[in-house]
Amino acid sequence: MRLSKTGKADNHYYYIIEDYRTAEGYKKTRTVEALGCAREICEKYGVTDAESWCREYINQKNQELRASKLQHSRYMTVKLQENLPKGEKSCLFNAGYLILDSVYHSFGLANICSEIMKAHPHIKGFDLNNVLRTILFGRILFPSSKLALSEKYQQRFIEKFNLDIQHIYRAMDVLSSSNTIIQDRLFYYSSKDVKRNINHIFYDCTNFYSEIETEDCLKKDKSDKWHEQHTLRKYGASKEHRPNPIVQMGLLMDGDGMPLGFCINPGNTNEQTTLIPLEEKIFKNFKKADVVICTDAGLSSEKIRKFNNKDADDPTVKMGISGQRHFICTQSIKKLSQLLEDWALEKTGWSYFTFDTETKQHRIVSNFNLDQLEGEELFNKHYNTIFFKERTTAENNLDSRMIVTFSLKYREYLRMLRLNKVNRAEKMIANGSYDRERDASPKSLIKTSFVDEKGNEIKKKTVSINDEKISEDERFDGYYALTTDIFKEELPLREVISISARRWEIEECFRIMKTDLEARPFYHSKDDRIIAHFQTCFMALLLLRGVERKIADYYKDIRTFPDGKYTIDEILFALRNLNVFSVGKGQGYIPDYENSELISDLLNIFELQPLGNQVVMSDTLKKIIKKIKTSPAMYKIS
């Protein structure tokens, strides 16, 4: 702070002023305090030299300011004028993105952008790193269209990115062309920052619908080049049973729920053809590791099983070129051979685990008959028990181990669902709407006939509930089967079931992308833009999982990760509501959020403790932002 004076020489007006920088970086001067004219100062303080008194007063103020800085305790006075119009820009900013920015840099995304731009020196006019940061943070905090992000939501960040919509679209083209590099480097950098569980890997497919009515290939007024660039949006089996064209996404996830790799295919692609190509791309990053791939029944084809059947006797494993590869797949009992189906549904020969209170250990009870569960006493006792049986099989020149489980709780759940479906089917028959329903609806439980009760043909159609189908489906209620090439000598049954049970996490990944990140519906038509859209959704999901993982590591909760202290929904709510309010034209920021244990943990884990104070000075915030932008060593291309 320094002294400024105006007016006539015999009666100067004195002011305390200071220099500051605006949020845009411009240097300006502002008045801190008006001291008055020379005559007023002399009369008020009983001095003869007003200017000397003013300079002494400013020195005292500066000493107090320096002392308060040393004690990390500064004060800010904001003067507001009632009739002064509000500025055009909002004063409310999101600070939760700083947590995401910390994971962004620690996972090497800034390095990846630098590597991509070095490979494309001809691309000028925008900073790929800033564009990617804006897209990812916007997708997590303000899921919206690219246009809304560029025109509205990018203003909500403390840093000024000043992006145009053209920068976002140009960046998307660059990102889609570098998809393989991005996935490879993401695994490299993230595994340097957190431990990746690559011994258990999960794969599944889903689809996303587009807001159009026809496939791109059906458009006749386009050139051949246009059709070559628009091949992904196809009609297929939609998860939402919509009539819109869709694209298919295959996702690889590591054993801790963190995304590992993805692929985008046309909506009419057979999902069983997508896993092996993606495995070949991703597994080269850890080709010497022993891997167990886990899929659902839809991806348990013979070809996939044989590809992932590589034991210690394999020549490449013996030579140390690659690690062992095994599979654990869900098996449809209905698709088994008659011999294996009869064995799986046989009521005798079942086992279950029980806890021995004397030895304090689990033991196996064998040769249990499921018919005994019909009694009320045993039904209540074993309602939550999981019964099991296992055997080896040798089909299609592949030795496997089949595990079948039975659960009363699971059986009652399926029966409850079927009862609801029957009730809906009866309503369809009553109001005659069954012809308008899709086959996947309760319509599947309705049968039509042109034969009367005596077997005579009639002209009028009769409609009724298909009791035969219901009885046939009920035979499989409560049963669940797995097949694996890992035998009991190598892995106990409980561990096999435990690994398979974590498949719910990949379904949660899809839910996060579809619901929380609003990845659907997508409005892009060009293949490169579609790939870039889901590429950014994939990276945004990885950042969220990274925050979740760092919380787990902070609490040393790796063993049960991601069943950690907080859910993704809770973390998202905290990040989106961690706001600050700018005061004094960017001189400081007042945190504006409802404090909680989760926010306190986030601020401690990511070293953002000043955001927990009553006010954060702008220079303190700049130091925080600068510290966050610390990236690991660059990947060395061999």
DRENMARPA-361987 format. One line per 3 residues: their letters; for each residue x, y, z of C-alpha. Coordinates in pm, 1 decimal. Each point is the difference from the previous one (the first is absolute). Layout:
BEGIN
A) X:Y:Z | ...
//
This chain:
BEGIN
MRL) 0.0:0.0:0.0 | 115.9:353.6:-73.8 | -108.4:363.8:35.0
SKT) -178.8:199.8:-267.9 | -106.8:362.7:16.9 | -213.5:233.9:-206.6
GKA) -124.6:358.7:15.1 | 169.5:335.6:70.1 | 345.3:17.3:156.4
DNH) -122.0:183.2:308.9 | -265.8:-260.2:79.5 | 75.0:-341.5:-161.0
YYY) -245.4:-290.2:19.5 | 177.0:-322.4:104.1 | -87.5:-360.0:-96.6
IIE) 147.6:-345.4:64.4 | 17.9:-196.0:-326.8 | 130.2:-341.9:-106.6
DYR) 68.9:-185.7:-322.6 | -182.0:-322.5:-89.4 | -65.8:-226.9:-295.1
TAE) -344.3:-80.2:-135.3 | -124.3:-354.8:-65.7 | 101.7:53.6:-364.0
GYK) 356.8:90.2:104.0 | -13.2:377.5:-55.1 | 185.0:223.6:246.6
KTR) -217.6:267.2:165.6 | 0.6:233.4:300.9 | -271.2:40.4:262.0
TVE) -63.0:222.5:301.6 | 32.6:-177.1:332.5 | -83.9:291.6:230.9
ALG) -74.4:372.4:-34.2 | 187.9:188.6:278.0 | -147.2:348.2:-64.6
CAR) 146.4:342.0:-73.0 | 305.8:147.4:173.3 | -199.2:240.5:221.0
EIC) -232.6:-276.7:124.5 | 294.0:-228.3:80.6 | 183.9:272.1:193.0
EKY) -309.0:92.5:202.4 | -107.6:-361.3:64.4 | 338.6:-141.0:104.3
GVT) 164.7:317.1:138.3 | 295.9:5.3:-239.1 | 160.0:277.5:-201.8
DAE) 126.0:-205.1:-299.2 | -289.0:-200.3:-150.1 | 208.0:-176.6:-266.6
SWC) 257.0:-127.9:252.0 | -282.7:-135.4:213.8 | -151.6:-174.3:-305.8
REY) 328.5:-162.7:-94.0 | 54.6:-121.4:355.4 | -356.0:-135.6:3.7
INQ) 59.3:-190.9:-324.8 | 327.7:-146.2:132.7 | -185.1:-125.1:304.1
KNQ) -270.1:-154.9:-223.1 | 260.9:-170.7:-216.8 | 175.4:-143.1:305.8
ELR) -330.0:-138.2:127.3 | -69.8:-152.7:-342.3 | 343.1:-166.3:-11.0
ASK) -46.4:-134.0:352.6 | -341.2:-141.5:-82.3 | 144.6:-174.0:-307.2
LQH) 270.5:-159.2:213.7 | -268.4:-128.8:236.2 | -210.2:-129.0:-294.3
SRY) -284.2:214.1:115.2 | -105.5:281.3:-228.3 | -312.2:212.2:-4.5
MTV) -193.3:128.1:-297.8 | -234.2:295.0:6.7 | -252.3:22.2:-283.3
KLQ) -194.5:319.7:-57.6 | -323.1:-39.6:-191.8 | -212.1:284.2:-132.8
ENL) -377.6:-41.1:-3.5 | -67.6:186.2:-325.1 | 300.8:-138.9:-188.2
PKG) -114.5:-234.8:-281.6 | 106.6:-365.1:12.1 | 268.7:-116.5:-242.6
EKS) -96.9:-206.2:-302.9 | 186.2:-315.0:107.6 | -95.6:-237.5:278.5
CLF) 190.6:14.9:326.8 | -68.6:-367.1:84.6 | 265.2:-253.9:-105.6
NAG) 42.7:-374.2:41.3 | 311.9:-103.5:191.3 | -71.4:-374.0:-8.8
YLI) 175.0:-19.7:-336.3 | 332.6:61.6:180.9 | -32.7:-348.9:149.8
LDS) -61.4:-146.4:-345.7 | 288.8:209.1:-136.1 | 232.2:-157.2:255.8
VYH) -91.9:-351.0:-122.1 | 14.1:123.7:-361.6 | 365.1:96.9:35.4
SFG) 105.4:-292.3:220.3 | -148.2:-238.7:-260.4 | 217.8:164.5:-265.7
LAN) -272.6:148.2:-219.0 | 194.0:325.4:-39.4 | 300.4:-204.5:-116.7
ICS) -220.1:-190.8:-245.0 | -121.8:328.7:-150.0 | 359.1:121.9:-38.6
EIM) 98.2:-323.9:-175.3 | -298.6:20.7:-237.0 | 66.2:363.6:-91.2
KAH) 366.7:-76.3:-70.1 | -117.0:-267.5:-243.4 | -229.4:258.7:-167.3
PHI) 214.2:317.1:-29.8 | -223.3:129.2:-279.3 | -296.1:43.3:238.3
KGF) -7.9:354.6:133.3 | -246.0:236.7:162.0 | -95.6:-181.9:321.6
DLN) 153.6:-163.8:304.2 | -100.2:-369.6:-3.8 | 73.2:-33.0:371.0
NVL) -237.6:281.9:97.3 | -268.0:-122.7:-240.2 | 16.1:-353.9:139.7
RTI) -9.1:126.6:358.1 | -307.4:208.6:-78.0 | -178.4:-288.6:-172.9
LFG) 74.0:-252.4:277.4 | -79.1:230.3:291.8 | -311.5:122.5:-179.5
RIL) -116.0:-357.8:-66.9 | 30.5:-83.3:371.0 | -120.0:324.6:160.1
FPS) -235.4:146.4:-261.7 | -98.3:-278.9:-241.6 | -140.9:174.4:-305.6
SKL) 54.3:58.7:-369.1 | 333.2:124.8:-134.4 | -167.2:327.8:-100.3
ALS) -137.7:59.2:350.4 | 343.7:-77.0:144.1 | 172.6:256.7:-222.5
EKY) -261.9:273.2:38.4 | -102.1:-42.9:363.1 | 154.8:-255.9:229.5
QQR) 370.0:66.7:-65.3 | -55.2:335.8:174.8 | -68.7:-190.0:323.2
FIE) 364.9:-103.0:41.3 | 238.1:223.8:194.4 | 253.1:-12.9:-283.5
KFN) -90.0:172.4:-324.7 | 21.8:-242.2:-293.9 | -170.0:227.3:-259.4
LDI) -83.4:-284.1:-238.9 | -211.0:25.6:-312.8 | -217.9:-286.6:-121.3
QHI) 236.3:-43.5:-297.3 | 287.5:-73.7:239.4 | -198.8:-281.7:159.6
YRA) -90.8:-161.4:-332.6 | 353.9:31.8:-137.0 | 136.2:-155.0:319.0
MDV) -247.1:-288.9:-26.4 | 132.2:-83.4:-347.1 | 355.6:-8.0:134.2
LSS) -97.7:-213.3:301.3 | -188.8:-260.5:-204.6 | 296.5:-43.2:-235.0
SNT) 223.7:-63.2:304.6 | -232.1:-245.5:176.1 | 250.1:-286.3:22.6
IIQ) 276.7:220.7:139.5 | -236.3:152.3:256.3 | -112.5:-338.5:134.6
DRL) 357.0:-132.7:14.3 | 140.3:306.4:175.5 | -292.0:24.2:241.6
FYY) 77.9:-345.6:130.6 | 372.9:80.1:18.9 | -38.6:325.3:194.5
SSK) -289.3:-109.6:223.6 | 184.1:-317.4:101.5 | 292.4:219.8:108.6
DVK) -231.0:198.8:226.0 | -226.2:-275.4:139.7 | 29.7:-377.6:3.4
RNI) -208.6:-155.6:-279.7 | -145.9:-346.8:62.9 | 57.9:-162.1:-340.5
NHI) -20.2:-360.0:122.9 | -380.7:8.1:-12.1 | -150.3:174.3:-302.3
FYD) -367.3:38.7:-87.0 | -159.5:61.0:-338.0 | -350.6:87.1:-109.1
CTN) -184.8:183.3:-275.6 | -278.2:254.7:-2.1 | -152.4:234.6:-253.8
FYS) -89.0:366.7:-24.1 | -280.2:140.2:-210.3 | 10.2:299.3:-231.8
EIE) -280.0:250.0:-56.3 | -64.3:-92.2:-363.5 | -259.9:-223.7:-160.0
TED) 194.3:-164.7:-285.7 | 343.5:-151.1:-48.7 | 258.6:216.0:-173.3
CLK) 48.6:-268.6:-263.6 | -362.1:50.5:-115.7 | 57.8:362.3:-96.0
KDK) 12.4:11.4:-380.3 | 90.7:366.7:-53.7 | 353.0:-32.7:141.9
SDK) 334.1:-62.7:-169.6 | 201.5:-321.0:28.1 | 257.7:182.9:212.7
WHE) -274.9:113.0:239.4 | -124.4:-357.8:38.3 | 356.2:-117.9:72.9
QHT) 11.8:243.8:292.7 | -345.9:-92.6:135.0 | -6.1:-374.7:71.1
LRK) -64.2:-34.8:374.1 | -367.9:88.0:51.6 | -186.0:-322.9:-79.2
YGA) -320.4:-170.6:105.1 | 59.8:-263.0:265.9 | -136.3:-150.8:320.2
SKE) -33.3:310.8:215.9 | 30.0:-28.9:378.0 | -286.0:251.4:29.1
HRP) -199.1:-175.0:-278.8 | -4.2:324.3:-198.6 | -51.8:8.5:-376.2
NPI) 299.0:234.2:-48.0 | 334.9:-95.0:-158.3 | 263.5:-80.5:261.6
VQM) 373.5:-46.8:42.7 | 157.1:-274.7:207.7 | 265.1:52.6:267.2
GLL) 222.1:-275.1:137.5 | 166.8:79.9:333.0 | 291.8:-169.9:174.2
MDG) 22.5:60.9:375.1 | 273.6:-101.6:241.7 | -63.5:-193.3:319.8
DGM) -45.5:320.2:200.8 | -272.6:148.9:-216.4 | 222.6:244.0:-191.8
PLG) -44.5:19.7:-380.7 | 277.7:-165.9:-196.0 | -95.6:33.8:-365.6
FCI) -296.9:35.6:-233.3 | -110.2:-46.6:-359.0 | -282.9:151.3:-204.4
NPG) -174.2:-211.7:-263.0 | -307.1:29.0:-225.8 | -327.3:-64.1:179.8
NTN) -66.5:-325.3:-187.3 | 335.0:-159.6:96.7 | -1.1:-343.1:163.1
EQT) 148.8:71.4:343.3 | 186.9:-332.8:1.8 | 227.5:130.2:-278.6
TLI) 112.6:306.8:196.1 | 188.6:-140.3:299.0 | 301.8:-170.1:-159.7
PLE) 112.5:302.9:-211.2 | -22.9:225.6:307.1 | 189.6:-253.0:212.5
EKI) 280.6:-12.2:-256.4 | 32.2:379.1:13.0 | -17.4:47.6:377.0
FKN) 178.5:-313.0:121.9 | 322.2:93.7:-179.4 | 52.7:251.8:284.2
FKK) 28.4:-287.0:249.0 | 50.6:-305.6:-218.9 | 213.6:-180.9:261.1
ADV) -263.0:25.8:274.4 | -232.8:-286.3:92.9 | -353.7:111.5:-89.7
VIC) -348.2:-135.7:70.1 | -263.1:140.9:-234.8 | -356.5:0.1:132.5
TDA) -308.7:40.3:-221.9 | -371.7:-64.7:1.1 | -175.5:-278.8:-191.0
GLS) -39.4:210.5:-314.8 | 377.8:18.8:-38.9 | 89.2:-358.5:90.5
SEK) 36.3:-136.5:-352.0 | 225.4:-296.0:-71.5 | 242.2:222.4:-192.4
IRK) 37.1:244.2:292.9 | 52.8:-282.8:248.3 | 268.4:-164.9:-211.1
FNN) 176.3:333.1:-57.8 | 16.4:54.7:377.8 | 108.3:-355.3:81.0
KDA) 376.7:28.7:39.4 | 143.0:-193.7:295.2 | 351.5:-61.8:126.7
DDP) 60.6:-267.3:-266.1 | -45.1:247.6:-284.2 | 335.0:48.6:-188.4
TVK) -18.4:382.5:19.7 | -56.6:-19.0:376.5 | 291.2:-241.2:47.4
MGI) 228.8:230.7:-198.4 | -108.8:304.0:205.6 | -142.2:180.2:-302.8
SGQ) -348.5:24.7:146.1 | -185.1:-74.9:320.1 | -275.8:-250.7:59.6
RHF) -350.9:88.5:-111.2 | -318.9:-152.9:141.1 | -373.9:64.5:-16.8
ICT) -297.8:1.9:235.0 | -325.4:24.1:-197.0 | -364.8:-10.3:91.7
QSI) -161.5:-310.7:-150.2 | -360.3:-22.8:-113.2 | -140.9:-325.2:142.2
KKL) -266.6:-5.2:-272.0 | 272.2:-23.9:-265.3 | 179.0:-295.5:159.4
SQL) -16.9:-347.0:-144.4 | -282.7:-211.7:142.5 | 245.5:-201.5:210.5
LED) 150.3:311.2:164.0 | -338.7:167.5:39.9 | -136.6:-303.4:184.3
WAL) 306.7:-1.5:224.3 | -31.0:375.3:71.6 | -370.0:-23.1:94.4
EKT) 27.8:-326.3:195.8 | -124.6:52.9:356.4 | 265.7:-219.2:163.4
GWS) 373.9:40.8:41.4 | 8.4:363.1:116.2 | 241.7:154.5:251.0
YFT) 15.2:322.0:200.0 | 232.5:180.5:238.4 | -77.6:34.2:369.9
FDT) 192.1:166.4:280.2 | 119.7:-226.0:281.2 | -18.4:199.7:324.9
ETK) 236.3:-239.9:179.0 | 286.6:4.7:-251.3 | -81.2:356.2:-118.4
QHR) 32.5:-119.7:-359.9 | -224.2:-62.6:-299.0 | -69.2:-359.1:-92.6
IVS) -186.6:-164.9:-286.6 | -323.6:-193.9:47.5 | -40.3:-245.7:-288.8
NFN) -269.8:-220.9:-156.4 | -287.5:237.0:71.7 | -335.4:-60.2:-170.9
LDQ) -178.7:316.8:-114.0 | -338.8:-166.3:50.9 | 57.2:43.4:374.5
LEG) -37.6:377.0:-45.8 | -373.7:-35.8:-52.7 | -42.6:-30.1:378.3
EEL) -54.6:329.7:179.1 | 278.8:-48.1:254.6 | 276.6:-73.0:-254.2
FNK) -141.0:259.7:-241.4 | 45.1:274.8:260.0 | 337.3:-135.7:112.7
HYN) 148.1:-13.9:-352.4 | -175.7:295.9:-160.4 | 333.7:184.1:-41.5
TIF) 214.1:-312.4:-51.2 | 171.5:-54.0:-335.1 | 12.0:-368.7:-92.5
FKE) 247.8:-122.5:-258.5 | 122.5:-295.9:-197.7 | 281.2:-30.0:-251.5
RTT) 143.5:-236.9:-256.7 | 245.2:-6.8:-289.3 | -109.4:0.2:-362.3
AEN) 178.5:-70.9:-326.6 | -196.1:151.2:-286.1 | 139.5:127.7:-331.6
NLD) 353.3:-109.8:97.9 | 1.8:234.9:299.4 | 30.8:-128.1:355.9
SRM) -207.0:216.3:232.2 | -138.0:11.9:348.6 | -371.1:64.8:38.4
IVT) -141.5:148.9:319.4 | -374.6:17.7:62.6 | -154.5:186.3:292.0
FSL) -350.9:9.0:142.1 | -152.3:263.0:225.8 | -348.9:15.1:150.0
KYR) 24.8:377.6:14.0 | 85.6:14.6:-370.9 | -281.6:-245.7:-80.4
EYL) -260.6:205.6:185.0 | 126.4:315.2:-170.6 | -44.5:-154.7:-347.5
RML) -343.7:-130.4:90.8 | -104.7:344.4:120.2 | 111.5:149.2:-332.1
RLN) -188.3:-267.3:-194.1 | -317.2:52.2:205.9 | 10.4:371.2:-83.4
KVN) 49.7:-90.6:-364.1 | -298.4:-239.0:4.9 | -218.8:270.6:156.2
RAE) 98.4:240.7:-274.9 | -64.2:-267.6:-264.7 | -349.5:-58.1:140.1
KMI) -69.5:374.0:-28.5 | 114.2:-8.9:-363.3 | -242.7:-284.2:-71.4
ANG) -281.8:183.3:178.3 | 40.6:326.3:-192.2 | 110.6:-162.9:-327.5
SYD) 330.6:186.1:-22.7 | 226.1:-305.4:-31.1 | 31.8:31.2:-379.3
RER) 155.6:344.0:39.3 | 259.7:-110.6:252.9 | 359.1:-96.2:-78.4
DAS) 110.6:-361.7:38.8 | 229.7:80.0:294.3 | -297.7:125.6:203.5
PKS) -241.6:-227.8:193.7 | -137.7:-84.4:-344.8 | 248.8:-289.7:4.4
LIK) -219.8:-169.4:264.2 | -310.3:19.9:-219.9 | -96.5:-274.5:-243.6
TSF) -253.5:20.6:-279.8 | -192.3:-291.2:-149.4 | -259.3:-78.0:-269.3
VDE) -99.7:-327.7:167.0 | -275.0:-41.0:259.2 | 18.8:-206.0:319.3
KGN) -100.1:-317.8:-189.6 | 273.5:47.9:-260.2 | -227.9:118.0:-279.5
EIK) 117.4:281.8:-226.6 | -191.3:326.7:37.9 | 12.6:330.7:-187.7
KKT) 9.6:228.3:304.9 | 335.1:31.4:175.1 | 17.6:-90.2:370.7
VSI) 257.0:160.3:226.4 | 127.0:-130.9:336.2 | 297.4:-10.7:233.3
NDE) 264.7:-246.4:-115.8 | 11.9:-224.9:307.7 | 236.3:-245.9:-171.9
KIS) 264.4:271.6:-52.2 | -40.0:121.2:357.2 | 44.6:-353.6:136.7
EDE) 306.3:-53.1:-221.1 | 159.6:327.7:112.8 | -69.7:-77.9:366.7
RFD) 222.7:-308.4:-23.0 | 304.5:231.1:-19.8 | -99.0:241.2:277.1
GYY) 274.9:48.4:257.5 | 273.5:-167.9:-207.0 | 310.5:175.9:-126.1
ALT) 295.0:-154.5:-183.6 | 363.5:90.7:-66.6 | 259.5:-164.2:-216.9
TDI) 374.5:49.0:32.5 | 328.0:-159.8:-101.8 | 141.0:53.0:352.0
FKE) -34.2:-324.5:189.8 | -52.3:-47.2:373.3 | 367.6:-78.5:61.5
ELP) 88.7:347.3:-130.1 | -286.0:212.3:135.8 | -257.5:-85.0:270.1
LRE) -366.6:16.4:-92.9 | -74.5:291.7:230.7 | 262.2:214.5:-172.9
VIS) -136.6:-84.2:-345.3 | -348.1:106.1:109.6 | 142.1:311.1:167.8
ISA) 177.9:108.0:-320.5 | -307.6:-54.6:-213.7 | -219.7:185.3:249.2
RRW) 187.4:324.5:-69.5 | -142.7:19.7:-350.7 | -256.0:242.9:142.4
EIE) 272.5:264.9:-0.2 | 18.5:15.3:-379.0 | -377.0:43.4:-7.9
ECF) 48.7:289.1:241.7 | 255.4:150.9:-240.2 | -261.0:-7.7:-276.2
RIM) -260.0:153.1:234.5 | 237.8:284.0:91.9 | 67.3:78.9:-365.5
KTD) -363.3:-17.1:-104.8 | -161.3:170.0:299.7 | 254.1:214.8:184.1
LEA) 212.4:103.7:-299.7 | -302.9:11.8:-234.0 | 184.1:-172.2:-285.7
RPF) -334.4:-74.4:-165.4 | -160.9:97.2:-220.6 | 290.7:115.4:-214.9
YHS) -49.1:238.8:-288.7 | 316.9:-51.1:-202.4 | -22.2:-173.3:-336.3
KDD) 358.7:-18.7:-125.1 | 188.3:-310.2:116.8 | 300.4:197.1:130.2
RII) -221.0:228.1:207.5 | -198.7:-293.6:140.1 | 323.1:-174.2:104.2
AHF) 130.1:324.3:155.5 | -326.3:47.5:191.6 | 22.9:-342.3:165.3
QTC) 375.0:40.3:37.0 | -56.4:306.0:220.2 | -272.4:-186.4:192.5
FMA) 249.6:-283.3:58.0 | 266.3:243.7:125.5 | -253.0:182.0:219.2
LLL) -98.6:-333.6:154.2 | 368.5:-75.4:65.0 | 43.7:335.6:176.8
LRG) -299.8:-71.4:223.8 | 131.0:-346.6:81.1 | 339.1:160.9:64.7
VER) -153.1:228.7:263.6 | -175.8:-300.2:153.4 | 325.1:-198.2:-0.6
KIA) 202.1:277.9:164.5 | -256.8:18.8:279.4 | 31.6:-376.9:47.5
DYY) 380.3:21.7:1.7 | -17.5:281.7:255.2 | -195.2:-230.3:230.7
KDI) 211.8:-304.1:-92.0 | -317.9:-163.7:-130.0 | 153.9:-160.7:-310.0
RTF) -112.7:-352.2:91.5 | -368.7:81.2:-36.2 | 29.8:269.8:-265.4
PDG) -223.7:126.4:-153.5 | -235.9:-81.9:289.1 | 150.7:297.8:176.6
KYT) -114.0:271.4:232.4 | -201.1:199.9:-255.0 | -200.4:-83.6:-309.8
IDE) 52.6:156.9:-342.3 | -331.7:182.8:35.7 | 114.3:155.2:328.4
ILF) 335.2:100.9:-150.7 | -173.2:154.2:-302.4 | -237.9:196.1:221.4
ALR) 292.6:136.8:201.2 | 203.5:97.2:-308.9 | -294.8:174.1:-166.2
NLN) -87.6:196.9:313.1 | 351.1:100.1:105.5 | -36.9:363.9:-107.8
VFS) 174.7:328.0:83.2 | -132.4:357.0:-25.0 | 229.8:265.3:-144.2
VGK) 16.9:330.0:191.3 | 199.5:317.7:-38.0 | 29.0:-43.8:-377.8
GQG) 196.8:-322.0:36.3 | 196.2:111.3:306.8 | -128.4:-300.0:193.0
YIP) -244.9:-290.6:-4.4 | -250.6:-97.3:266.2 | -77.9:-376.5:9.3
DYE) -371.0:-53.1:-54.9 | -96.5:-360.0:78.5 | -154.7:-206.5:275.1
NSE) 290.4:-155.1:184.8 | 9.2:-375.8:50.6 | 236.7:-277.6:96.7
LIS) 45.1:-88.8:-367.0 | 100.5:354.1:-99.3 | 239.6:18.1:294.9
DLL) 158.9:-326.9:-114.5 | 28.3:124.5:-360.0 | 166.0:325.2:108.4
NIF) 249.5:-188.7:217.1 | 78.7:-275.0:-252.0 | 56.6:241.1:-289.4
ELQ) 172.8:268.0:215.2 | -269.8:262.5:-50.2 | -38.7:91.5:367.3
PLG) -21.7:378.6:-67.1 | -338.7:-62.4:-164.9 | -122.8:-92.8:346.4
NQV) 70.8:351.4:133.9 | -237.7:294.9:13.7 | 177.6:168.1:-289.3
VMS) 271.8:-98.8:-247.6 | 221.2:278.9:-132.1 | 62.5:1.4:-375.0
DTL) 378.0:-43.1:36.0 | -54.8:-304.7:223.4 | -235.4:-150.1:-256.6
KKI) 253.3:59.9:-277.9 | 261.6:-193.2:197.6 | -245.7:-288.3:44.8
IKK) -76.1:-10.3:-373.1 | 370.0:11.1:-87.1 | 76.3:-285.8:239.9
IKT) -279.3:-214.0:-146.0 | 152.3:19.6:-348.5 | 281.1:-241.3:86.8
SPA) 31.3:-280.2:-254.4 | 207.1:-321.4:12.6 | 306.6:-54.5:-215.2
MYK) -76.5:-26.3:-370.5 | -41.9:-342.8:-157.5 | 317.2:-102.3:-181.6
IS) -71.8:-138.8:-344.3 | 232.9:-294.3:-59.9
//
